[in-house]
């Protein structure tokens, strides 16, 4: 079973657990608040179980596997991007790395505030990942900060609070 | 009426009022361009400035902004696969793949051109229905509104034809996520885990940005590429307009659909574009290219979402019933200008109402021309390498997401939903149905609750309900049957090949 197939099944099981928890929790709500989440969850449990069973059945044959990989989602370009298992693993690792950059940026906002965190994130990313030269990076950071302050002023945007209070 | 319309045109064509309208258009385009910011943000920016203005100038400013939001929001939808506002969610389904093929300019100019036609159509509908819309709107009760929400939900199956079951499960997950927070009509908070942020539910911009923007950015970075995969821009602005002109009937049909749905208060702009997309796909003879860069998938929703604005103004002006946050703030703006929305809008204040109609039509023309002129240059953003473009985009969407409730939860949820969206994309779980389910969850529950408590099960026999039910069945059969036939034929051919 490929990484993507495991991911698809794993996500199905995850959704199934969510529906099961939602149905269980819905019993504690008052009657009027209960019916929508309860009915949706029960329908979700039944259909997700069916979907997982069908997926497992399809994955037994080569044609079924191909169908799963190419026709499942009409709006995803991922359907066109077929990778080998090794490429898939590498791609997932790279994605986790970039997700780390994003989480790091969010954490930095919480510590040093939006403008400084944005400047650090942009400068770091452009230097390390895009390998831009320092003058170009400085120009990008200055432009971004100018845009951020201008939009904040005219659109009354708010910035998240942070630990050092900037 | 026509004489009054000519007088209103004269009023709105005065240079200072045109200037206010252009300023409103500029604000609307910028707000539309920034993902996550919608009409309510635009209105909140402009409202403080209308104090002391004459009603025609104030109306030109506000309507100029509201009219072009759904024109400007096409840029991020096509270029980075991120809905600029709730009304451009369906545009990404085919617009983004076109950008990936290097045809961003074609997709954008086609979208802007049909947005202009749709917007003008909406203005004509507003003008034509001012005196006759009252009985139509009053005829729709909670059962009919519930059925219209179900009509929107039925698009879930159409949008995931490759695996309708996964689409339905995804849609159910969206419905469930939509129940987070306060229940309608009763003081119960559901699935909040005592986290104050969840008491009002997950905001739509955060969910949309997380589901669509973050996964695209992560994939672009992981591929180390650019949005246009071929790194070459082949489409042109003229080609986009030519493509749009080839589908005149589709433009008019989608605009009519958008205006009609816009008149119904409470259904909201987020649903109109999905319904328009679904109908466009269902009524097309060859559907194989939908979802992979079919220009019709851009033309349908874009024509409808601008036309919807004209329709949405009908209940807002005639009854003072706002159908969305934007029209609610517009109502506030009218009151600030000394105008009382309601029946007086077609009697004492007819000149103001007609100036609204003209502002709507002219703003759509200004907005579309400005966007078409810029489309070629902005489309070049799609050949910038991902590791130079994405950090800017991520800063923008983080700031935009935070504006939803101005709570740290927005940023946390953006990352969490972004990760889930990326997994869904890799695991080939359709994401669009989840968004539709979420958008329609509150409306569905509210109107079902009202229908059941007022009519019991009797509402199921109402003529309006039965008509909409028939429309749903026809739409589903028309949408799913040809694909079912094709799949059966493929399976038969495969089994014959084996034997």
Interface residues (C-beta under 8 A of the other chain):
Chain A: X4 X7 X8 X10 X11 X15 X18 X19 X22 X25 X26 X29 X30 X32 X33 X36 X37 X40 X41 X43 X44 X47 X48 X50 X51 X54 X63 X68 X69 X71 X72 X73 X74 X75 X76 X77 X78 X79 X80 X81 X91 X92 X94 X95 X98 X99 X102 X103 X105 X106 X109 X110 X114 X118 X121 X122 X125 X126 X129 X130 X132 X140 X144 X148 X151 X154 X155 X156 X157 X158 X159 X160 X161
Chain B: X31 X34 X37 X41 X44 X45 X92 X93 X96 X97 X100 X159 X160 X161 X162 X163 X165 X166 X168 X169 X172 X173 X175 X176 X179 X183 X185 X186 X188 X190 X191 X214 X217 X218 X219 X221 X222 X223 X290 X291 X292 X385 X387 X388 X390 X391 X392 X394 X395 X398 X399 X402 X403 X406 X408 X411 X412 X415 X418 X419 X422 X423 X424 X425 X426 X427 X428 X429 X430 X431 X432 X441 X444 X445 X448 X449 X494
